[in-house]
Each structure stands twice: as C-alpha cells, then as structure tokens.
Amino acid sequence: MAIITVKDLRKNFRVSVKRPGLSGSLKNFFNRKTILVEAVKGVTFKVSQGEMVGFIGPNGAGKTTTLKMLCGLVHPSGGELLVAGHKPQSRNTSFLKDITLVMGQKQQLIWDLPPLDSFYVNAAVYGLNKQEASKRIDELAAMLELNDELVRPVRKLSLGQRMKAELLAALLHRPSILFLDEPTLGLDVNAQSKVREFLSKYNKRYGATILLTSHYMADITSLCSRVLLIHQGSLFHDGSLDELTLKLSPYRAVRIELKEPQPKGLFVNYGQLEEFNGCLVRLLIPRETLTDSITSILNNFPVKDLEVCDPPVEELIGNLFKNPNY
C-alpha cells in the first residue's frame, strides 16, 4: 500500500534576472525582467509503508524542492500529491503529526540551551505530557548513544552530536514518515556510520517510511534497496542500485595483475583500456563478451590475480551528471 503518491509533479519558479552594476540595479528596479525556471518536471513515483528509499541527484536537480512539496512547505505548480492520505499543502494538524523533515544544513535546537530543554518544548508542541516525553527521550537517546550531551549547551556539542540531537528532536512525536535531506552532511566517517545505524534501527522498530537524500553514496547503499534518481528536474531512474548500474554501464570492470609485464597492445581488443601500468591492467569489458574475454585472458597471459566488479556507482552517476545529453 502506497503511503506516498506523486503523480506528474511540477514546480516552476519566476526568477529575476539582474544586469550587473549600479546601472543594472536601476534598470532592474524600473523594468524587472524574469525568467521561468522549471525546478521539477513531471515527476511520478510511489513509496510503500515502511520503505527506505534513496532520493539522489546533483545539486539543483530538484530534490529539496520535491521534499518541501511533500512536506507542504512549497505548493506545486501542477500534478498530484498524497502523503499518508493528506494533501501536504493543506498542512493540517494530523498530517504534521505524521511527518518530519530533517535538513542537515538547518537546525531547530536553541544554541545556548541544552538539547533536553528543546526536547521538552517540542514535546509540549505535540501535546506529549512530561512522563511520555521523558520515556521517548530516554528511548531515542539510548538508540542514538546520547548521554551527557543532553545537558550540555548545543554550542558545546560536536557536529556529530548536534546531528544526533537534531534527529531526536525531530522524531520525538514518533512520525510515520521521515523526509531526510542530507542528514550526514559534514559528519566524519564514524558519525555518518552511527547516524545510518540509528536510522536502520528506527525503521525496523517503528516501521517508519524514510525518504533520504544524500550526496554520500554510502548512506544510500547501506540503507536503501531502492533509489529514485532525479536529473535536471526529471525522474531518470526508479529501482535498485544494481538496475541503475546496468542502465548506466553495459560494461564490467576487470582488474588484472600479471606475473610479468606484457605489451599494451595485446589488451586493446578485449575492451576499453582504463589503466595500464606494467603488470597492472584495468579494462572495461562489455557484459555480453565478459565470459569469453576472461577465459581468453587466463589462457593467454601469465595472470597472478584477476578481479571482476561493476564500475563504482559514484563514478557512473558522476558521469551521468556531467553529460548534458541524458
């Protein structure tokens, strides 16, 4: 059963075009010129209850705009939206209790107060009594491994500790749908791992639906079995990362370590030569000829080690973003 339904979603913005310099400012004041920017162009997808879905794309692709429309912060220019049975733009109370939005570059905690004080303010906003609020704070703090940090001023916490506290504040009302926009932004490797571990636990314990945007592919690969890839405002892919890899690359990467150097020209007929350094060779070989090519390489060269893998998904997606013809 779909808890999020998006059909032909569109969002256009009117953007002022300012000419440079003081004269440009004066001309703009009396004769403002605008252009229409299509941020989201007919995006359609559904998300089922309890799914963890990665929402990826380059800067400016329309990810955050889509999340804001799903939360009701931005009204769509066209299309249909339904989240937990509600139209987000209505922003009614029952809808707001069902969702939360966490943005890695924004904060809701009060800078000079301990997180605990902000938590109780949030609890009061959502109508939780002190006993229930305290129970939920203790439960989430244990999952996030927050202890003394709860009673220190927010300004004294590390970035990773603040992000954990932000997550606790956002989840105190126990929402069924989480919209997470770069929740690990700027965190070190260990802090990223802790946040991912927590999100996985929260999803399993409460059956929450999570739509996650991140530029760190480790977040997506470790948490999401399904990804939505938005490119230039349009949905380019909806499916698994493996399917995306097949879609973006008809090749497999083959790394060969030789016992002794071989002439470079002997390898060019097997596929695209990506790297050649004496005894080390890296090829991109078409999937349909992979078995025959490897058999031939093993029979004709002094192979010490051979490894076959898909090209890194980060590399494939990066190439997609660079290519304006997609």
NORNOR-V802832 format. One record per backbone hydrogen bond with DSSP energy under -1.0 kcal/mol. NH is the residue of the N-H (numbers start at 1). CO is the residue of the C=O. If there is no record, write none. Layout:
nh = (NH & NH)
co = (CO & CO)
This chain:
nh = (3 & 4 & 5 & 6 & 7 & 9 & 10 & 11 & 13 & 15 & 17 & 25 & 26 & 27 & 28 & 29 & 30 & 31 & 35 & 37 & 39 & 39 & 40 & 41 & 43 & 45 & 47 & 49 & 51 & 53 & 54 & 55 & 56 & 61 & 66 & 67 & 68 & 69 & 70 & 71 & 73 & 74 & 77 & 78 & 80 & 82 & 83 & 84 & 86 & 90 & 91 & 96 & 97 & 98 & 100 & 102 & 104 & 106 & 113 & 116 & 117 & 118 & 119 & 120 & 121 & 122 & 123 & 124 & 125 & 126 & 127 & 128 & 133 & 134 & 135 & 136 & 137 & 138 & 139 & 140 & 141 & 142 & 143 & 144 & 146 & 150 & 151 & 154 & 155 & 156 & 157 & 162 & 163 & 164 & 165 & 166 & 167 & 168 & 169 & 170 & 171 & 174 & 176 & 177 & 178 & 179 & 180 & 181 & 182 & 185 & 187 & 192 & 193 & 194 & 195 & 196 & 197 & 198 & 199 & 200 & 201 & 202 & 203 & 204 & 205 & 206 & 207 & 209 & 210 & 211 & 212 & 213 & 219 & 220 & 221 & 222 & 223 & 224 & 227 & 228 & 229 & 230 & 231 & 233 & 234 & 236 & 237 & 239 & 244 & 245 & 246 & 247 & 248 & 249 & 252 & 253 & 254 & 255 & 256 & 257 & 258 & 259 & 266 & 267 & 270 & 272 & 274 & 275 & 277 & 279 & 280 & 281 & 282 & 283 & 284 & 285 & 287 & 289 & 293 & 294 & 295 & 296 & 297 & 298 & 299 & 300 & 301 & 303 & 304 & 305 & 307 & 309 & 316 & 317 & 318 & 319 & 320 & 321 & 322 & 323 & 326)
co = (47 & 47 & 82 & 45 & 80 & 43 & 78 & 40 & 37 & 35 & 33 & 21 & 22 & 23 & 24 & 25 & 26 & 27 & 15 & 13 & 11 & 37 & 11 & 233 & 9 & 6 & 4 & 1 & 48 & 210 & 226 & 212 & 228 & 58 & 62 & 63 & 64 & 65 & 66 & 67 & 68 & 68 & 10 & 10 & 7 & 5 & 86 & 3 & 83 & 87 & 88 & 92 & 93 & 95 & 177 & 179 & 181 & 103 & 110 & 150 & 114 & 114 & 115 & 116 & 117 & 118 & 119 & 120 & 121 & 122 & 124 & 123 & 129 & 130 & 131 & 132 & 133 & 134 & 135 & 136 & 137 & 138 & 139 & 140 & 141 & 147 & 148 & 113 & 111 & 153 & 154 & 158 & 159 & 160 & 161 & 162 & 163 & 164 & 165 & 166 & 167 & 171 & 98 & 98 & 209 & 100 & 211 & 102 & 213 & 182 & 184 & 188 & 189 & 190 & 191 & 192 & 193 & 194 & 195 & 196 & 197 & 198 & 199 & 200 & 201 & 202 & 203 & 176 & 51 & 178 & 53 & 180 & 216 & 216 & 217 & 218 & 219 & 220 & 239 & 54 & 237 & 56 & 234 & 61 & 231 & 229 & 229 & 227 & 240 & 241 & 242 & 243 & 244 & 245 & 285 & 309 & 283 & 307 & 281 & 305 & 279 & 302 & 263 & 264 & 267 & 284 & 282 & 282 & 280 & 277 & 277 & 256 & 275 & 254 & 272 & 252 & 250 & 286 & 289 & 290 & 291 & 292 & 293 & 294 & 295 & 296 & 297 & 301 & 257 & 257 & 255 & 253 & 312 & 313 & 314 & 315 & 316 & 317 & 318 & 319 & 323)
